[in-house]
């Protein structure tokens, strides 16, 4: 029987914990630091996900058999490297492998070296050189801080002046600190964005179904970008041909390329992709489960998550063990008023019991706390109402029936998650990804 530690504190980690506990091999489960939802099914540990030595000491003391990295900052902080050095099994990429997410410049060079389709680009570590690069190109263009910037270091510039201002903020004003020491300037991609995850054991990759997040705050893909307002999977218009292309030309070459860089990847590789007809190009790579994609995927996964993750750490991932339920799944985020800007915390939450009465509805907690016995809000994305159904419309109906049972002061949610079921762009949709998603590292 296994003792498992999940590192992170949002809806993604709640979903992973929920699925791990379905394995008959999991005896005891810890989540660091967790939230009010994980506290109901596991044991929360008050250690931040970047406190490497404290996490390692806890794992050794509790004789943890498998550690699962949820929050990407843990990999960047070196949690995986320290755990591996101590001889502990961990599902998640080393700091070197995580560069595919933590350094956009590294990721783009990896894609170029391995002929992975992506937008043409140039990288700059000097402000004047970046300005010269802007003078030589057409617009719109996408300006990206190379390092992690809580998802906010990306700007689509329609003019030279907008691009110059973006580079100035990143490289000179240091709006995101060292993350902007290097910038990537690339072409604007047309199409509709989806994502695909893959379990990886360094050599073998097994793809998930395609998913699609809805990033803008308001219906009709309007308003500011958020950490994700809802996800559907599978995506009805993504074909077998698309998935074959993603596996053969994107995921496997990335895995092989990282190994040649002496940065073998064990974990969840998650490319954000732009699809335009039959053409698939990489927007960016992520080195962990998506949030809120994981909340939807865990509702569809039919295999034993513990056995899959454990096999990945041993280099023995078997594609036959990764199976998926038929039908569709959806997650809808209930968020605080003002999100993704400033918002109040501590609002009492009611109605979760009634919302969960439908057998095919599961509610995952993001930013929640329990204070003096009352469940309260503690973040921007507070809850994720997930549902499975025979098809996407069935899942949508169940999720929205459930979310209408929940209330807290200022609660907002999008009413159109999953309505766009064709590859055509919805009115007002940005196809160039004006900024990537904020990761909300403290409160999901």
LUMLUM-298285 format. One line per field, with one value per atom (N, C-alpha, C): x, y, z. Coordinates in steps of 0.2 Angstrom, whole numbers, plus 2048, in hexadecimal, padded with zeros to 3 digits. Layout:
% LUMLUM-298285
u [X/...]
v [Y/...]
w [Z/...]
This chain:
% LUMLUM-298285
u [804/800/804/802/807/804/809/808/80B/806/807/807/80B/80B/80A/805/803/805/809/80C/808/804/801/7FA/7F7/7F1/7EB/7EA/7E4/7DF/7DB/7D6/7DA/7DF/7E3/7E5/7E8/7EA/7E4/7DE/7D9/7D6/7D6/7D4/7D9/7E0/7E4/7E4/7E3/7E2/7DC/7D6/7D0/7D1/7D4/7D5/7DA/7E0/7E4/7E1/7DC/7D9/7D5/7D3/7CF/7D4/7DA/7DF/7DF/7DE/7DE/7E5/7EA/7F1/7F3/7EE/7F0/7ED/7F2/7F0/7EF/7F3/7F3/7F5/7F2/7F3/7F4/7F9/7FA/7FA/7F8/7F9/7FC/801/805/804/801/7FE/7F7/7F4/7ED/7E8/7E1/7DC/7D6/7D1/7CB/7C8/7C9/7C6/7CB/7D1/7D6/7D6/7D4/7D4/7CE/7C9/7C4/7C5/7CA/7CC/7D3/7D7/7DE/7E1/7E7/7EA/7EE/7EC/7F0/7F6/7FB/802/804/805/806/80D/80F/815/814/817/817/81A/818/81B/822/824/82B/830/82E/832/835/83A/83D/83F/843/846/840/83C/836/832/831/82D/830/837/83B/83B/83C/83C/836/830/82A/829/82B/82A/82E/834/838/835/833/830/82A/826/81F/820/827/828/823/823/81F/822/81D/81F/81F/81B/81A/818/81C/81A/818/813/810/810/814/814/80E/80A/805/807/809/80B/812/812/818/81E/81D/822/826/823/827/82D/82B/831/836/834/839/83D/83A/83E/843/842/847/844/83E/83B/83D/83C/83D/844/848/850/852/84F/851/84E/848/845/848/84A/84D/854/858/85E/85E/858/857/854/854/851/84A/846/83F/83B/836/832/82E/82E/82B/828/822/81F/81F/824/824/82B/82C/832/838/83E/844/844/848/849/84B/84F/852/84C/848/843/83E/83C/837/839/83F/840/83C/839/834/82F/82D/828/82B/830/833/837/839/83D/83A/837/834/839/83F/844/847/848/84A/845/83F/83A/83A/83A/83A/840/846/84C/84B/848/847/843/83D/839/83C/840/844/849/84C/851/84E/848/844/83F/83F/83A/833/831/82A/827/821/81E/81C/81E/81C/81D/81B/81C/823/825/82C/82D/834/835/83D/83E/845/845/84B/84C/851/850/854/856/85C/85E/860/85F/862/85C/85A/855/856/85C/85D/85C/85F/85E/857/853/84C/848/84A/847/849/84F/851/84D/84C/848/841/83E/837/837/83C/83C/83C/83F/83F/839/834/82F/828/823/81C/818/812/80E/807/803/804/80A/80D/812/811/814/813/819/819/81F/81E/823/823/829/828/82D/82F/836/838/836/837/836/82F/82D/827/825/81F/81C/815/814/80D/808/80A/806/804/807/806/80B/810/816/815/80F/80E/80A/80C/808/807/801/801/801/806/807/804/800/7FD/802/806/80A/811/816/81C/81C/818/818/816/811/80E/814/817/81C/822/824/82A/828/822/820/820/81E/81E/825/82A/831/834/832/834/832/82C/82A/82D/82E/831/839/83C/844/847/844/846/843/83C/839/838/83A/83A/833/82E/827/827/82A/82A/831/835/83B/840/843/848/845/83E/83A/83B/83C/83C/843/848/84F/850/84D/84C/845/844/83E/83E/838/837/832/833/82F/82D/827/825/81F/81D/817/811/80C/805/802/7FF/7FC/7F5/7F2/7EB/7E9/7E2/7DF/7DB/7DA/7D6/7DB/7DB/7E0/7DD/7E1/7DF/7E5/7E4/7EA/7E9/7EF/7EF/7F5/7F3/7F8/7FB/800/803/807/805/809/810/816/81C/821/824/829/830/832/838/839/836/837/830/82B/824/81F/81B/816/80F/80A/803/7FF/7FC/7F7/7F1/7EE/7E8/7E3/7DD/7D8/7DA/7D8/7D8/7D4/7D6/7D2/7D2/7CD/7CD/7CB/7CF/7CE/7CA/7C7/7C3/7C6/7CB/7CF/7CC/7C8/7C6/7C1/7C0/7BC/7B4/7B2/7AB/7A9/7A2/79F/7A1/7A1/7A3/7AA/7AF/7B6/7B7/7B4/7B5/7B9/7BC/7BF/7C6/7C9/7D0/7D1/7D7/7D9/7DA/7D8/7D8/7DC/7DC/7DF/7DB/7D5/7D1/7CA/7C5/7BE/7BB/7BE/7BA/7BE/7BD/7C0/7BC/7BC/7B8/7BE/7BC/7C0/7BB/7BC/7C0/7BD/7C1/7BF/7BC/7B5/7B2/7B5/7B8/7BA/7C2/7C5/7CC/7CC/7CF/7CF/7D5/7D4/7D9/7E0/7DF/7E5/7E8/7E5/7E8/7EC/7E9/7EC/7F2/7F2/7F8/7FE/7FC/801/804/800/802/807/805/80A/810/810/816/81A/817/81B/81D/819/81A/81C/818/819/81F/820/825/82C/82C/832/834/830/832/835/832/834/83B/83C/843/848/846/84A/84D/848/84A/84F/84E/853/85A/85A/861/864/860/863/864/864/866/861/85A/855/84F/850/84A/844/83E/838/834/832/82E/828/822/81D/817/814/80E/811/812/813/80D/80C/806/807/807/807/801/801/7FC/7FD/7F7/7F8/7F3/7F5/7F1/7EF/7E9/7E7/7E3/7E5/7E2/7E2/7DC/7DB/7DE/7E3/7E7/7ED/7EF/7F5/7F5/7FA/7FA/801/801/808/807/80D/80E/80E/80A/80A/80F/80F/814/813/818/818/817/814/813/816/818/81C/818/811/80D/806/802/7FB/7F8/7F3/7F0/7EB/7EA/7E5/7E1/7DB/7D6/7D5/7DA/7D9/7D9/7DD/7DE/7D7/7D3/7CD/7C8/7C8/7C4/7C7/7CE/7D1/7D0/7D0/7D0/7C9/7C4/7BD/7BD/7C1/7C1/7C5/7CB/7D0/7CD/7CE/7CB/7D0/7D6/7DC/7DD/7E2/7E4/7E9/7E8/7ED/7F3/7F2/7F8/7FD/7FA/7FE/801/7FE/801/807/806/80B/811/810/815/819/816/819/81D/81B/81F/826/825/82B/830/82E/832/834/832/833/830/82A/826/81F/81E/817/815/80F/80C/805/805/7FF/7F9/7F9/7F3/7F0/7F4/7F1/7ED/7EE/7EB/7E5/7DF/7D9/7D4/7CF/7CB/7C3/7BF/7B8/7B5/7B0/7AC/7A8/7A6/7A2/7A7/7A4/7A8/7A8/7AC/7AD/7AE/7AC/7AC/7AD/7B1/7B2/7B0/7AC/7AA/7AD/7B1/7B4/7AF/7AE/7AA/7B0/7B0/7B5/7B3/7B7/7B6/7B4/7B0/7AF/7B5/7B7/7BD/7C2/7C2/7C7/7C7/7CD/7D4/7D7/7D4/7D7/7D6/7D6/7D5/7CE/7CE/7C7/7C8/7C2/7C1/7C2/7C4/7C5/7C0/7BF/7BC/7B4/7B1/7AA/7A8/7A2/7A0/79D/79E/79C/796/791/78B/789/786/782/786/78C/791/78D/78A/787/782/77D/778/77B/780/783/786/789/78C/787/781/77C/77B/77D/77D/782/781/787/78D/78B/791/794/793/796/79A/7A0/7A5/7A8/7A9/7AB/7B2/7B6/7BD/7BE/7C2/7C3/7CA/7CA/7D0/7D2/7CF/7D1/7CC/7CC/7C8/7CC/7C8/7CB/7C5/7C6/7C1/7C3/7BF/7C0/7BA/7BC/7B8/7B1/7B3/7AE/7AA/7AB/7A8/7AC/7AA/7AE/7AE/7B3/7B4/7B9/7B8/7BC/7C3/7C8/7CF/7D3/7D0/7D3/7CF/7D2/7CE/7C9/7CC/7C9/7C7/7C1/7BF/7BD/7B9/7B6/7B6/7B6/7B6/7B0/7AB/7A5/7A6/7A7/7A9/7A3/7A2/79D/79F/79D/79E/797/797/791/792/78C/78D/790/78F/792/793/796/797/791/78C/786/783/783/781/785/78B/790/78F/78E/78C/786/781/77B/77C/77F/780/784/789/78E/78A/786/783/77D/77A/775/778/77E/781/784/787/78A/785/77F/779/777/779/778/77D/782/788/787/789/789/78E/791/795/795/796/795/79A/797/79B/79D/79A/79C/79B/79F/79E/7A0/79D/7A0/79D/7A1/79F/799/794/78F/78F/795/795/79B/79E/7A3/7A1/7A4/7A3/79E/79B/797/79A/7A0/7A4/7A7/7A3/7A5/7A7/7A9/7AC/7B2/7B6/7BD/7BD/7B7/7B7/7B8/7BB/7BC/7B5/7B4/7AE/7AF/7AA/7AB/7AE/7B3/7B7/7BD/7BE/7C3/7CA/7CE/7D5/7D9/7DB/7DF/7E6/7E9/7F0/7F2/7EE/7EF/7F2/7EE/7F1/7F6/7F4/7F8/7F7/7FC/7FB/7F8/7F6/7F1/7F5/7F2/7F5/7F5/7FA/7FA/7F8/7F7/7F4/7F8/7FE/802/800/7FD/7FB/7F4/7EF/7E8/7E6/7E4/7E2/7DC]
v [7FA/800/806/80B/811/817/81B/822/827/82C/830/837/83C/843/847/84B/84F/856/85A/860/866/86A/86F/871/876/878/87A/878/87B/875/877/872/86C/86E/868/863/865/860/85D/860/85D/857/859/854/84E/84F/84A/846/849/845/841/844/840/83A/83A/835/830/832/82D/829/82C/828/822/822/81D/817/817/812/80D/807/802/802/805/804/80A/80F/815/815/814/813/81A/81F/825/82B/831/836/83D/840/847/84C/852/858/85E/860/866/86C/872/873/871/870/86E/873/872/877/873/877/874/86E/86D/867/861/862/85D/85A/85F/85D/858/858/853/84C/84B/845/842/847/845/849/849/84D/852/858/85E/85F/862/863/86A/86E/875/877/874/876/879/87E/881/87D/87E/879/87B/880/882/881/87F/87E/877/876/870/86B/86E/86A/867/86C/86A/864/865/860/859/859/853/850/854/851/84E/851/84E/848/848/842/83C/83D/838/836/83A/839/834/836/832/82C/82B/825/825/82B/82C/827/824/81F/823/828/82B/833/837/83E/841/844/847/84F/851/859/85B/860/863/86A/86E/875/875/879/879/87D/881/885/880/87A/875/872/871/86E/874/87A/87F/880/87F/880/87A/875/86F/86A/869/864/85D/85C/856/854/858/857/854/858/856/84F/84E/848/842/843/83D/83C/842/841/83D/83D/83A/833/831/82A/829/82F/82E/82E/82B/82B/831/834/83B/83B/83D/83E/845/848/84F/850/855/856/859/857/85B/862/866/86D/86E/869/86A/868/863/861/866/869/86E/875/876/87B/87C/876/877/87B/87C/881/888/887/88D/891/88F/893/893/898/898/898/89B/89B/894/890/88A/885/886/882/883/88A/88B/888/889/886/87E/87B/874/872/876/875/876/87B/87C/876/874/86E/868/867/861/861/867/868/867/869/86A/870/86F/875/87A/881/886/88D/892/898/89A/89D/8A0/8A5/8A5/8A9/8AB/8B0/8B2/8B3/8B2/8B3/8B8/8BD/8C2/8C3/8C4/8C5/8CC/8D1/8D8/8DC/8E1/8E6/8E9/8EC/8EF/8EA/8E4/8DF/8DD/8DC/8DB/8E0/8E7/8EC/8EC/8EA/8E9/8E3/8DE/8D8/8DA/8DF/8E1/8E5/8E9/8ED/8E9/8E3/8DF/8DB/8DB/8D7/8DA/8D6/8D8/8D7/8DA/8D9/8D7/8D3/8D3/8CE/8CF/8CA/8C9/8C3/8C1/8C2/8C5/8C7/8C3/8BE/8BA/8BB/8BC/8BB/8B3/8B2/8AB/8A7/8AA/8A7/8A7/8A3/8A3/8AA/8AC/8B3/8B2/8AD/8AB/8AC/8AA/8AA/8B1/8B6/8BD/8C0/8BD/8C0/8BF/8BF/8BE/8C4/8C7/8CC/8CB/8CC/8CD/8D4/8D6/8DD/8DE/8E2/8E4/8E9/8EC/8F2/8F1/8F5/8F5/8F9/8FE/901/8FD/8F9/8F4/8EF/8ED/8E8/8EB/8F1/8F4/8F5/8F7/8F8/8F2/8EC/8E6/8E4/8E5/8E3/8E7/8EE/8F2/8F0/8EE/8EC/8E6/8E1/8DB/8DB/8DE/8DE/8E4/8EA/8EF/8F1/8F1/8F2/8EC/8E6/8E0/8DF/8E0/8DF/8D8/8D3/8CC/8CA/8CE/8CD/8C9/8C4/8C1/8BD/8BC/8B8/8BC/8C2/8C6/8C8/8C5/8C6/8C4/8BF/8BC/8BD/8BF/8BF/8BB/8B9/8B5/8B9/8BB/8BE/8BA/8B8/8B3/8B6/8B2/8B3/8B2/8B5/8B4/8AF/8AA/8A4/8A4/8A2/8A2/89B/89A/894/894/88E/88D/889/88B/888/882/87D/877/875/870/86D/865/862/85B/859/855/853/84C/84A/844/841/83B/838/836/838/836/833/82E/82A/82B/830/832/830/82A/827/827/825/823/829/82B/830/82D/82E/82C/832/833/839/839/83E/83F/841/841/844/84B/84F/856/859/85F/863/86A/86E/875/879/87E/883/889/88C/893/898/89C/8A0/8A7/8AA/8B0/8B0/8B6/8B6/8B5/8B8/8B9/8B5/8B4/8B0/8B3/8AF/8B1/8B2/8B0/8B1/8B8/8BC/8C3/8C4/8CA/8CB/8C9/8CA/8C9/8C1/8BF/8B8/8B6/8B0/8AE/8A7/8A4/89E/898/899/894/894/895/896/88F/88A/884/880/87A/875/870/86E/868/863/85D/857/852/84E/850/856/858/85E/85B/85C/858/859/85E/85F/85D/85B/859/852/850/84A/845/83F/83A/83C/83F/842/847/84C/851/84E/849/846/842/83F/83B/840/846/84B/84D/84F/851/84C/846/841/840/840/83E/844/84A/850/855/854/859/855/851/84E/84A/845/840/843/848/84B/850/853/857/852/84C/848/845/843/841/847/84D/852/854/854/855/850/849/844/845/848/849/84F/853/859/857/850/84E/850/851/853/84F/849/844/846/846/848/843/843/83F/843/842/846/847/84D/84E/854/852/857/85A/860/864/869/868/86D/871/877/87C/87C/87B/87A/87F/881/885/881/880/87C/880/880/883/87E/87C/876/870/86E/868/86A/870/872/873/870/870/873/879/87C/87D/87C/87D/885/887/88D/88D/888/888/881/87F/878/87A/876/876/86F/86F/869/866/866/864/863/861/860/868/869/86F/870/877/878/87E/87C/877/871/870/86A/863/863/85D/85B/860/85F/85B/85D/859/853/852/84C/847/848/843/840/844/841/83C/83C/838/832/833/82D/827/822/81B/817/818/814/816/812/813/819/81F/824/823/820/81E/819/814/80F/813/817/81B/81F/823/828/824/81F/81A/817/815/812/817/81D/822/823/823/824/81F/819/813/812/817/816/810/80E/808/80A/810/812/80D/80A/806/809/80B/80E/80B/804/800/802/805/806/80D/811/818/817/817/816/81C/81D/823/821/824/823/825/823/825/82C/82F/835/83B/840/846/849/84E/851/858/85C/863/865/86B/86E/876/879/880/883/888/88B/891/890/895/89A/8A0/8A5/8AB/8AE/8B4/8BA/8BE/8C5/8C9/8CB/8CF/8CB/8C4/8C0/8C1/8C1/8C0/8C6/8CB/8D1/8D0/8D5/8D4/8D2/8CE/8CB/8CB/8CA/8C9/8C2/8C0/8B9/8B9/8B2/8B1/8B1/8B1/8B0/8A9/8A8/8A2/89F/898/894/88F/88F/88B/887/881/87E/878/877/872/86B/869/863/862/866/866/865/869/869/862/85F/858/852/853/84E/84A/84D/84A/845/83E/83A/83B/83E/83F/846/84A/850/850/852/853/85A/85D/863/863/867/867/86E/86F/875/878/87F/882/887/88D/891/891/88D/88C/88B/88D/88B/88A/886/885/889/88E/892/892/88F/88E/88A/885/880/882/888/88B/88B/888/889/890/892/899/89A/89F/8A0/8A2/8A0/8A2/8A4/8A4/8A5/8A8/8A9/8AB/8A6/8A0/89B/896/896/894/88C/88A/884/882/87B/879/873/875/870/86C/865/861/85C/85A/855/851/84A/846/844/843/841/83D/83B/837/83B/841/846/84C/851/858/85B/85B/85F/85C/855/852/854/854/856/85E/862/869/86A/866/867/865/860/85E/863/865/86A/871/873/87A/879/873/872/872/86F/86F/876/87A/880/885/884/889/888/882/881/884/886/889/890/893/89B/89D/8A3/8A7/8AE/8B2/8B9/8BB/8BE/8C0/8BA/8B4/8AE/8B0/8AE/8AF/8A8/8A7/8A2/8A3/8A0/8A0/89B/89E/899/896/897/894/88F/88C/887/881/880/87A/87B/881/883/883/885/885/87F/87B/874/873/878/878/87B/87A/87D/884/887/88E/892/898/89C/8A0/8A0/8A4/8AB/8AF/8B6/8B9/8BD/8C0/8BC/8B6/8B2/8B4/8B4/8B6/8AF/8AF/8A9/8A9/8AF/8B0/8AF/8AD/8AD/8B3/8B8/8BE/8BE/8B9/8B8/8B1/8AD/8A6/8A7/8A1/8A1/8A3/8A7/8A8/8A1/8A0/899/89A/8A0/8A1/89C/89D/898/897/89C/89C/899/89C/899/898/892/891/894]
w [800/800/800/7FC/7FB/7FF/800/804/7FE/7FD/7F7/7FA/7F7/7F8/7F2/7F2/7EC/7EE/7EA/7EC/7E8/7EB/7E8/7ED/7EB/7EF/7EC/7E5/7E2/7DF/7DA/7D8/7D4/7D1/7CE/7D3/7D8/7DD/7E1/7E2/7E4/7E0/7D9/7D4/7D4/7D4/7D4/7DB/7E0/7E7/7E6/7E4/7E3/7DF/7D9/7D5/7D8/7DB/7DE/7E3/7E7/7EC/7EA/7E3/7E1/7DF/7E0/7DF/7E5/7E5/7EB/7EE/7EA/7EC/7F1/7F1/7F5/7FC/801/808/80B/80A/80D/809/809/804/808/806/809/803/805/800/803/800/803/7FE/7FF/806/806/800/800/801/801/802/806/807/80B/807/801/7FD/7FE/7FE/7FF/806/80B/812/813/80F/810/80E/80A/807/808/80B/80C/812/813/819/816/818/815/819/816/819/818/81E/81D/81B/815/812/80B/80A/803/7FE/7F8/7F3/7F0/7F3/7F1/7F7/7FC/802/802/7FE/7FB/801/805/80B/810/811/816/812/80C/808/808/807/807/80E/813/81A/81C/81A/81B/817/811/80D/810/812/815/81C/820/826/826/821/820/81B/819/814/80E/80B/805/7FF/7FC/7F6/7F0/7EF/7E9/7EA/7E7/7E8/7E1/7E0/7DA/7DA/7D5/7D5/7D1/7D5/7D1/7CF/7D4/7D3/7CF/7C9/7C5/7C9/7CE/7D1/7D5/7D7/7DB/7D7/7D1/7CC/7CB/7CA/7C9/7CF/7D5/7DC/7DD/7D9/7DA/7DE/7E0/7E4/7E1/7DA/7D7/7D8/7D6/7D7/7DE/7E3/7EA/7EB/7EA/7EB/7E8/7E1/7DE/7E1/7E3/7E6/7EC/7EF/7F6/7F4/7EE/7EC/7ED/7EC/7ED/7E6/7E5/7DF/7DE/7D9/7D8/7D1/7D0/7C9/7C8/7C4/7C2/7BF/7BB/7B8/7BC/7BB/7BE/7BC/7C0/7BE/7B7/7B5/7AE/7A9/7AA/7A5/7A5/7AB/7AC/7A8/7A6/7A2/79B/799/794/795/79C/79E/7A1/7A5/7A8/7A4/79E/79A/793/791/78A/785/786/781/780/786/785/781/783/780/778/776/76F/76C/76F/76C/76B/770/770/76A/769/764/75D/75C/756/755/75A/759/757/759/758/753/750/74A/74C/752/755/753/750/74D/752/751/755/751/754/751/750/74A/74A/74F/751/757/757/75C/75D/765/768/76F/770/775/776/77E/780/787/788/783/783/780/784/782/77B/779/773/76D/76E/769/768/76D/76D/769/76A/766/75E/75D/756/753/757/754/753/757/756/74F/74E/748/742/742/73C/73A/73E/73D/73C/73A/739/740/740/746/744/748/750/751/757/759/761/763/76A/76E/773/777/77E/77F/785/78A/790/795/795/795/794/79A/7A0/7A6/7A9/7AE/7B1/7B4/7B2/7B4/7B6/7BA/7BC/7B6/7B0/7AA/7A7/7AA/7A8/7A3/7A2/79E/797/794/78D/78A/785/782/77A/778/770/76E/76A/768/761/760/759/756/759/756/759/756/758/75F/760/766/76C/76B/770/772/76D/76E/771/770/773/77A/77C/783/787/783/787/788/784/785/78A/78A/78F/796/797/79E/7A0/79B/79D/79E/79A/79A/79E/79E/7A2/7A8/7A8/7AE/7B3/7B0/7B4/7B7/7B4/7B7/7BA/7B7/7BA/7BC/7BE/7C0/7BB/7BD/7B9/7B3/7B4/7AF/7A8/7A8/7A2/7A0/7A3/7A1/799/797/790/78E/788/785/77E/77D/777/773/76C/768/762/761/75D/759/753/74F/753/751/753/74F/753/750/74F/74A/749/74A/74C/74E/754/756/75D/761/768/76C/770/770/775/778/77D/780/780/781/781/787/78C/791/78F/792/790/797/799/79E/79B/79E/79B/7A0/79E/7A2/7A0/79C/79A/792/791/78A/787/78A/788/78A/785/786/785/789/787/788/782/782/786/788/78B/785/785/780/780/77B/77A/77F/782/786/784/786/784/78A/78C/792/78F/793/791/796/793/798/799/795/796/79C/79F/7A5/7A4/79E/79D/797/797/791/78A/785/77F/77E/782/782/783/787/788/78F/790/796/797/79D/79E/79E/79D/79D/7A5/7A6/7AD/7AD/7B3/7B4/7B1/7AE/7AB/7AE/7AA/7AC/7AB/7A8/7A6/7A1/7A1/79C/79A/794/791/78E/78E/78B/78A/785/77F/77B/776/772/76C/76B/765/75E/75D/756/755/75A/75A/757/752/74E/751/74F/750/74C/746/743/746/74A/74E/753/757/75C/75A/754/752/750/74E/74C/753/758/75E/761/761/764/760/759/755/754/754/752/757/75D/762/769/76C/772/772/76E/76E/76C/767/766/76C/76F/775/77B/77C/781/77F/778/776/776/774/774/77B/780/787/78A/788/78A/787/781/77E/781/784/788/78F/791/797/79C/79A/79E/79D/79E/79D/7A1/79E/7A0/7A3/7AA/7AD/7B0/7AE/7B1/7AB/7AC/7A7/7A3/79C/797/794/794/792/78D/787/782/780/781/77E/777/773/76C/768/762/75E/758/756/750/74B/745/740/73A/739/734/736/732/734/737/737/73A/742/745/74C/74E/752/754/75C/75F/766/768/76C/76F/775/779/77F/782/785/789/790/794/79B/79E/7A4/7A6/7AC/7AC/7B2/7AF/7B4/7B2/7B2/7AD/7AD/7B2/7B4/7B9/7B5/7B3/7B5/7B1/7AC/7A8/7AC/7B1/7B5/7B8/7BA/7BD/7B9/7B2/7AD/7AC/7AA/7A9/7AE/7B4/7B9/7BA/7B7/7B7/7B1/7AC/7A6/7A7/7AB/7AB/7AE/7AB/7AD/7B0/7AF/7B2/7B9/7BC/7C3/7C3/7C5/7C5/7C9/7CE/7D2/7CE/7CB/7C8/7C1/7BE/7B8/7BA/7C0/7C2/7C4/7C8/7CB/7C5/7C0/7BA/7B7/7B6/7B3/7B7/7BD/7C1/7C0/7BF/7BE/7B6/7B2/7AB/7A8/7AA/7A8/7A6/7A3/7A1/79C/79D/798/795/78F/78C/78D/78E/78F/796/79B/7A1/7A1/79C/79C/798/79B/798/79A/795/796/796/79A/79A/793/791/78B/78D/789/78A/78B/78F/78F/797/798/79F/79E/7A3/7A3/7AA/7AB/7B1/7B0/7B5/7B5/7BB/7BB/7C1/7C3/7CA/7CE/7D1/7CF/7D1/7D5/7D8/7DC/7D8/7DB/7D7/7D7/7D1/7D0/7CC/7CD/7CA/7C2/7BF/7C1/7C4/7C6/7C9/7D1/7D5/7DC/7DE/7E3/7E6/7ED/7F0/7F7/7F9/7FF/801/808/809/810/80F/809/808/809/80D/80F/808/808/802/804/800/802/7FC/7FD/7F7/7F4/7F7/7F4/7F4/7FA/7FB/7F6/7F5/7F0/7E9/7E8/7E1/7E0/7E5/7E4/7E4/7E5/7E5/7DF/7D9/7D3/7D2/7D1/7D2/7CD/7C7/7C3/7C3/7C9/7CA/7D0/7CF/7D4/7D5/7DB/7DB/7DE/7DB/7DD/7E0/7E6/7E9/7E6/7E5/7E3/7E8/7E9/7EE/7F4/7F8/7FE/804/80A/811/815/81A/81F/826/827/82D/832/838/83D/83B/837/835/82F/82C/826/820/81B/814/811/810/80D/807/804/7FE/800/7FC/7FE/7F8/7F2/7EC/7E6/7E0/7DB/7D8/7D6/7D3/7DA/7DC/7E2/7E1/7DD/7DC/7D5/7D3/7CC/7CD/7C9/7C9/7C3/7C4/7BE/7BD/7B7/7B6/7B0/7B0/7AA/7A7/7A1/79D/797/794/78E/788/788/784/787/783/786/789/785/787/78D/78E/794/79A/799/79F/7A0/79B/79C/7A1/79F/7A3/7AA/7AB/7B2/7B6/7B3/7B6/7B8/7B3/7B4/7B9/7B9/7BE/7C5/7C6/7CC/7CE/7CA/7CC/7CE/7CC/7CE/7D5/7D8/7DF/7E4/7E1/7E5/7E6/7EB/7EC/7F1/7EF/7F4/7F1/7F6/7F4/7EE/7E9/7E3/7DE/7DF/7DB/7D3/7CF/7C8/7C4/7BF/7BA/7B3/7AF/7A8/7A6/7A2/7A1/79A/797/790/78F/794/794/790/78A/786/781/780/77A/774/774/76D/76C/767/766/75F/75B/755/754/74F/74F/74D/74B/749/750/74F/754/756/75D/75F/75E/75E/75D/763/762/767/76A/767/76A/767/76C/76A/768/762/760/761/763/764/76C/770/777/77A/77B/77E/784/788/78E/790/793/795/79C/79F/7A4/7AB/7AF/7B6/7BA/7BD/7C1/7C8/7CA/7D1/7D6/7D7/7DB/7E2/7E5/7EC/7ED/7E9/7EA/7E3/7E1/7DA/7D8]
